[in-house]
Amino acid sequence: MVSGSVESRISHPVIPTNHPARRRLPKSNAGFLNLEAVVAISILALVMLPLAYSSFHEAKTVCAATYRDAVAMEILDGENGSARGRRMAELSRGAP
């Protein structure tokens, strides 16, 4: 197993020493990135919460309607089954 950092095992550094990505941020800008991330996440949450609520409410409405349809179909199947049973009883007694 090879030990050491990645940069010590390659012939040239991945990011040169004088590259702007390697420079240290001034102390005045040290917390700006954290603040920007907090603001971005807050905006995202403010936009997504109403969308999530409306989506949940719509799904709840669709589920309730589907449940009512299923209950109605069960009632109709039961009524249809009892009517079929009465008709079979009449046929077995010889009614036309």
N, C-alpha and C positions, 0 to 999 in steps of 0.2 A: 504494500500500500504506500502510495506516495504522500508525503506530508508537505505542508506549506501552502501558501496561498496560490490562487490561480495565476496571478500576475507573476509570481516567481517561477512558474513552470512554463511560461510562454516566452518567446523571444522578444516581443515588444509589448508594452503596456496596452491594455484595452482602451483606456481613456488617457490621453497624454496628460502629463502633470500640469501643463499650462492651459488646459482646456477650461472654458467657462463653467462647465458642469462640475468641475472639481473645486471651484472657489468657495470659500466660506461666505455665508450670508452676513451682512452687517447686523449688529445687534438690534438696530431699529426695525429690521424686517424679520426678526427671528420668529415671531408668533403669527405673522401674516398668513402663512400657509394653513396653519391650524384654524384660524378665524375664517378663512375662505372655505375650508372644508365644512365647518360647522354651518355656515350660511348656506352652502350648496345643499347639504343634507336637509336643512330646515325647509328650504324652498321645495325640495323634492317631496318631503313629507306633507307639506301643505297642499301640494297638487295631488298627491296620490291618495290621501285619506278620503276626500269626497268621491273620487273614482272608485275606490275600494268599497265604500259604503253603498254607493248606487249599484255596483255590481252584485254585492251581497244581497241587497234588497230585491233586485231583479231575480236572482237565483231562488230566493226564498218564495217569491210570488209564483215562479214557474213550478217549483216543487209543490206548493199548495194546490195549484190548479191541476197538476198531474195526479196528486193524491185524490182530489175530489172526483176526477174522471175515473180513477180506478175504483173508488167506492161506488160510483154510479154504475159502472159496468158490472161489479159484483152483485149489486141489487138487481140489475136487469137480468143477469145470468140466473140468479135465484128465482126470479119471477118466471123466466122462460122455462126453467127446469120444472117448476111446479105446474105450469100450464102443460108442458109436455107429459108430465106424470098423469095429470087428469085426463089428457087425451088418450094416453095408453090404457088407462083404466076403463075409459068408455069403450075403446076398441076391444078390449078383452071381454067386456060384457056383451058385445055384439052390436053396439050402437054404430050407425053409419057415419 
